[in-house]
């Protein structure tokens, strides 16, 4: 969890009750088209979505390429709004395309990051470019191969990000027309764009491949003309660019592959005559570059476990391998012989992994696609134990496959693409439980799929490209955290529930929308609530739900007038950041919003009058960006009208980690039933009423 800062006394805020005649915002779907770039049904097919950091307290920017009639495929950027989705620069004027590609972000400490990419300008071939998001700042970095219309064809762009006070660097491979394909590095300037070393002297290429950053260096595979293709490393200097080890000595070569950084240790697969293709590790020294385990004993390729799909989950490496007995299954390693083990034999009658399946680390778990021989290729998760390696959900029931893939970690929640019996291939989310695994939106209803791709996190949005019959392939996004309309008849979508022995239940009588809702039957002082742990250090949090007081009495006869119906918490330490309080005086209901401030005091709205009927409640909470920044805010909507605003808040002492909905802090004498329904939470966009 983040470090807490000392509190400051005082808070500047004001509360404004807006007239009920104020124009409501338009309700927005949980996944939305950011912009129809071409304005017609033609597809611009945004591609290579890449998030570039904006610097301290500045939001990142999404860069991508799009193909627009009359412009060709050029470089674009987006902040998640239609107006903020714009062409960066027409690099090659007219309908011809410079074909920008290999978009790569290099972070620079507290400063804004920088985008590097390859493109052809017409005056030069394919070369290395850079952009700060402006037309004037989008420039050819260096014409590495200056021959007329020749290309250096930069590839393998790999970022070594800067520290708090240092700029990052970009390593890449290029052919200057003299030395062949060799290793290059740039600091973002023309003078600082240089060939690191002619590893294979003369015109022959060393052809570096598999570049991966480990600390301030890169590891890669290259051929120096002496030892064949072996493991190398570079710190960006000629002297610091060395062969790490001749793993398979002599004229043969180790063909290293799948280079993966696991907490500062490099893991990879490599071939030796004695062991075949097995798992290796390296700390950057010859002595520290060793075989981890001969999983399938014997020599040559036939007796190889062929490790693949290497993924770091914390300090543990997960990978697939075939030990010759169990088929290709899930393994893990801590770098030791004893700690390199089969996690689970998922498919006892064959191999769980066929081909290259999607896998990703999310919230300390590995999510992956596997086939257990019964349910087809479906979504699984693993905590590294056999018992904790389970099918998340049979998304497309039966032996058919859901085609789950294109995984993205959105702040501890998995988003991915899949199809089921109702929806063709669309956007899904999962918290690792079957109940918490559901489609975000059916973007292209009917028998056709939106065929989304390119899921990329650029805070606070997840961007992707989706194809619709109305607009073709365009840029889409979502900022969804969680959603439950209780239509399943249960509250299992929620992380947990305090039901009071059945007093909190999903019932048809509580339906305020659809066929079911959440009922809190209060007959004692026990708090009744559901908990959502989807939020995770959220700097901005929106939630919307339907509430019907339904004659609920908080205990007026005993002088008890209030009950809390919604609370958002910071987890460590557990403190209330946002509270919605329902009050009843003389049978008249009111709703108040309350926000915790840096000094431990609270800012609160006036009580807004509610009738004893269903109301749509929505909140928007924004964290103050630091001590004395005083730019936090809170807005309360009732029935799509903003009824109270708190602004200028110094509420920088906590971020939203989990929320509760229900009847809480119940007082003696309270009696009756509260109804809730149609809950949804997001990070950025207004939710409103969606029929």
NORBEL-V682094 format. One record per residue. SS is DSSP state (a for helix, b for strand, c for the rest). OMEGA is omega in whole degrees, -180 to 180 (none if undefined). BURIAL is 1 if it has 16 or more other C-alpha atoms within 10 Angstrom, else 0. Layout:
ss;omega;burial
SS;OMEGA;BURIAL
SS;OMEGA;BURIAL
//
This chain:
ss;omega;burial
c;-177;0
c;176;0
c;177;0
c;179;0
c;178;0
c;-177;0
c;175;1
c;180;1
c;173;0
c;176;0
c;177;1
c;177;0
c;170;1
b;179;0
b;-180;1
b;174;0
c;-178;0
c;-179;0
c;-180;0
c;178;0
c;-180;0
c;-178;0
c;178;0
c;173;0
c;178;0
c;177;0
c;-175;0
c;177;0
c;-178;1
c;170;1
b;-170;1
b;173;1
b;-178;1
b;-179;1
b;169;1
c;-169;1
c;-178;1
c;178;1
c;179;0
c;-179;0
c;177;0
c;-177;1
c;171;1
c;176;1
c;175;1
c;-171;1
b;175;1
b;179;1
b;-176;1
b;179;1
b;179;1
b;-175;1
c;-176;1
c;-177;1
c;-175;0
c;177;0
c;177;0
c;-179;0
c;176;1
c;178;1
b;175;1
b;171;1
b;178;1
b;174;1
b;179;1
b;-177;1
b;-176;1
b;179;1
c;180;0
c;-180;0
c;-172;1
b;178;1
b;-176;1
b;-179;1
b;180;1
b;175;1
b;-180;1
b;171;1
c;179;1
c;177;1
c;179;0
c;-179;0
c;-178;0
c;177;0
c;-168;1
b;172;1
b;177;1
b;-179;1
b;173;1
c;-172;1
c;179;1
c;-172;1
c;179;0
c;-174;0
c;179;0
c;-176;1
c;172;1
c;178;1
c;175;1
c;-175;1
b;177;1
b;-178;1
b;-175;1
b;-180;1
b;173;1
b;-179;1
b;-176;1
b;176;1
c;-180;1
c;-178;1
b;178;1
b;176;1
b;-178;1
b;178;1
b;171;1
b;180;1
b;176;1
b;179;1
b;175;1
b;-175;1
c;-174;1
c;175;0
c;176;0
c;176;1
c;-180;1
b;-177;1
b;-178;1
b;178;1
b;176;1
b;-180;1
b;171;1
c;178;1
c;176;1
c;179;0
c;-179;0
c;180;0
c;177;0
c;-168;1
b;169;1
b;-177;1
b;178;1
b;175;1
c;-172;1
c;176;1
c;-171;1
c;179;0
c;-175;0
c;178;0
c;177;0
c;-180;1
c;172;1
c;177;1
c;179;1
c;-179;1
b;177;1
b;-179;1
b;-174;1
b;-177;1
b;165;1
b;-171;1
c;180;1
c;175;1
c;-178;0
c;-175;0
c;-179;0
c;177;0
c;178;1
c;178;1
b;177;1
b;171;1
b;178;1
b;175;1
b;-179;1
b;179;1
b;-178;1
c;179;1
c;-178;0
c;-173;0
c;-175;1
c;-178;1
b;-178;1
b;-178;1
b;178;1
b;177;1
b;176;1
b;173;1
c;179;0
c;176;1
c;179;0
c;-180;0
c;-179;0
c;177;0
c;-170;1
b;171;1
b;-178;1
b;-178;1
b;173;1
c;-171;1
c;175;1
c;-171;1
c;179;0
c;-175;0
c;-179;0
c;-177;1
c;169;1
c;174;1
c;177;1
c;180;1
b;176;1
b;-176;1
b;175;1
b;-180;1
b;173;1
b;-173;1
c;-180;0
c;-179;0
b;172;1
b;171;1
b;-179;1
b;176;1
b;-180;1
b;-179;1
b;180;1
c;180;1
c;-178;0
c;-173;0
c;-176;1
c;-177;1
b;-176;1
b;-177;1
b;178;1
b;173;1
b;179;1
b;172;1
c;180;1
c;177;1
c;-180;0
c;-179;0
c;-178;0
c;178;0
c;-170;1
b;172;1
b;-179;1
b;-179;1
b;171;1
c;-170;1
c;177;1
c;-172;1
c;178;0
c;-176;0
c;179;0
c;-177;1
c;-171;1
c;177;1
c;179;1
c;-178;1
b;176;1
b;-179;1
b;-173;1
b;178;1
b;177;1
b;178;1
c;178;0
c;175;0
b;179;1
b;171;1
b;-180;1
b;173;1
b;-180;1
b;-178;1
b;166;1
b;-180;1
c;-176;0
c;-173;0
c;-174;1
b;-179;1
b;-176;1
b;-177;1
b;178;1
b;174;1
b;180;1
b;171;1
c;178;0
c;177;1
c;179;0
c;-179;0
c;-178;0
c;177;0
c;-169;1
b;171;1
b;179;1
b;-179;1
b;173;1
c;-172;1
c;178;1
c;-172;1
c;180;1
c;-177;0
c;177;1
c;-177;0
a;-179;1
a;179;0
a;-179;1
c;176;1
c;176;1
c;179;1
c;180;1
b;178;1
b;-179;1
b;-180;1
b;176;1
b;172;1
b;-172;1
c;-179;0
c;-179;0
b;174;1
b;169;1
b;179;1
b;174;1
b;179;1
b;180;1
b;-178;1
c;179;1
c;-178;0
c;-174;0
c;-172;1
c;-180;1
b;-175;1
b;-177;1
b;178;1
b;173;1
b;180;1
b;170;1
c;179;0
c;179;1
c;178;0
c;-178;0
c;-177;0
c;177;0
c;-168;1
b;172;1
b;180;1
b;-179;1
b;174;1
c;-171;1
c;180;1
c;-175;1
c;-176;0
c;-179;0
c;180;1
c;178;1
c;-176;1
c;177;1
c;-176;0
c;-176;0
c;-178;0
c;178;1
c;175;1
b;-177;1
b;174;1
b;178;1
b;174;1
c;179;1
c;178;0
b;171;1
b;171;1
b;-176;1
b;177;1
b;180;1
b;180;1
b;-179;1
c;180;1
c;-179;0
c;-173;0
c;-176;1
c;-178;1
b;-175;1
b;-177;1
b;178;1
b;172;1
b;180;1
b;172;1
c;179;0
c;176;1
c;179;0
c;-179;0
c;-178;0
c;176;0
c;-169;1
b;171;1
b;178;1
b;-179;1
b;172;1
c;-171;1
c;174;1
c;-170;1
c;180;0
c;-176;0
c;179;0
c;-175;0
c;-179;1
c;-178;1
c;177;1
c;180;1
b;-178;1
b;-174;1
b;175;1
b;176;1
b;179;1
b;176;1
c;176;1
c;175;1
b;180;1
b;167;1
b;-176;1
b;178;1
b;179;1
b;174;1
c;174;1
c;-177;1
c;-179;0
c;-176;0
c;171;1
c;-171;1
c;-176;1
b;-178;1
b;179;1
b;171;1
b;-180;1
b;172;1
c;179;1
c;177;1
c;179;1
c;-179;1
c;-180;1
c;180;1
c;-175;1
b;-179;1
b;179;1
b;178;1
b;172;1
c;-172;1
c;179;1
c;-176;1
c;179;0
c;-173;0
c;-177;0
c;-180;0
c;175;1
c;178;1
c;-179;1
c;177;1
b;173;1
b;-179;1
b;-175;1
b;179;1
b;174;1
b;-166;1
c;7;1
c;-173;1
b;163;1
b;-179;1
b;175;1
b;175;1
b;178;1
b;-178;1
b;176;1
b;179;1
c;-177;0
c;-172;0
c;-175;1
b;-179;1
b;-177;1
b;-177;1
b;178;1
b;179;1
b;172;1
b;172;1
c;-178;1
b;170;1
b;-177;1
b;-180;1
b;173;1
b;174;1
c;178;1
c;-178;1
c;177;1
c;-177;0
c;179;0
c;174;1
c;-174;1
c;175;1
c;-179;1
c;-177;1
c;178;1
b;180;0
b;172;1
b;-168;1
c;-179;1
c;179;1
c;178;0
c;179;0
c;173;1
b;-174;1
b;173;1
b;-173;1
b;175;1
c;-179;1
c;-178;0
c;-176;1
c;173;1
c;178;1
c;-178;1
c;-171;0
c;-178;0
c;177;1
b;-178;1
b;-180;1
b;175;1
b;-178;1
b;-175;1
b;176;1
c;175;0
c;-176;0
c;180;1
c;175;1
c;-179;1
b;-176;1
b;168;1
b;-177;1
b;176;1
b;180;1
c;178;1
c;178;1
c;-179;1
c;-179;1
c;-176;1
b;177;1
c;174;1
b;-176;1
b;174;1
b;173;1
b;177;1
b;176;1
b;175;1
b;-179;1
b;174;1
b;179;1
c;172;1
c;178;0
c;-177;1
c;179;1
b;-180;1
c;-180;1
c;-176;1
a;-177;1
a;179;0
a;-179;0
c;178;0
c;-169;1
c;-168;1
b;170;1
b;177;1
b;-178;1
b;178;1
b;177;1
b;172;1
b;-173;1
b;156;1
b;-171;1
c;-171;1
c;-3;0
c;-178;0
c;177;0
b;178;1
b;178;1
b;-179;1
b;178;1
b;170;1
b;-175;1
b;175;1
b;-180;1
b;171;1
b;176;1
b;180;0
c;180;0
c;-179;0
b;-178;0
b;173;1
b;180;1
b;-179;1
b;173;1
b;-178;1
b;-177;1
b;176;1
b;179;1
c;-176;1
c;-176;1
c;178;1
c;175;1
c;-176;0
b;168;1
b;-178;1
b;178;1
c;168;1
c;172;1
c;179;1
b;-175;1
b;174;1
b;170;1
c;178;0
c;-177;1
c;180;0
b;176;1
b;174;1
b;-178;1
b;177;1
b;177;1
b;173;1
b;-178;1
b;179;1
b;180;1
c;173;1
c;-167;1
c;177;1
c;179;1
c;178;1
c;176;1
c;176;0
c;179;1
c;172;1
b;-177;1
b;177;1
b;177;1
b;177;1
b;175;1
b;169;1
b;180;1
c;175;1
c;177;1
b;177;1
b;-173;1
b;179;1
b;-178;1
b;169;1
b;179;1
b;-177;1
b;-175;1
b;170;1
c;-177;1
c;-174;1
c;-172;1
c;179;1
c;177;1
c;-174;1
b;-180;1
c;175;1
b;-178;1
b;177;1
b;179;1
b;178;1
b;178;1
b;-173;1
b;-174;1
c;-178;0
c;-175;1
c;178;1
c;-180;1
c;179;1
c;-177;1
b;177;1
b;-175;1
b;173;1
b;178;1
b;176;1
b;178;1
b;166;1
b;-179;1
b;173;1
b;176;1
b;-179;1
b;180;1
c;-167;1
c;-166;1
c;174;1
c;-176;1
c;178;1
c;-178;1
c;176;1
c;-177;0
c;none;0
//
